[in-house]
């Protein structure tokens, strides 16, 4: 913990950078396969950067994913698809191979 406190100025911005790169890469990789995917956990005014990523499959390109209700509403997003994608070992391996080249 001491190390994290002493090096927070270099550690957390780097984690946020990697999170942003991961989110963008995931969205691009799915788009290249013709699958609409959106990630959450982009930064905000309160938290400028984040290393967290959550993947969603909205049905409409221009839909707003502003609240947890939107993200978990099966009328708005492919909730089952998201759960299946996260549970499939093959999909995770594919995603890891795609992401590795960019990280």
Secondary structure, 3 states (H helix, E strand, C coil): CHHHHHCHHHHHHHHHHHHHHHHHHHHHHHHHCCCCCEEECCCCCCCCCCCCCEEECECCCCCCCCCHHHHCCCCCECHHHHHHHHHCHHHHHHHHHHHHCCC
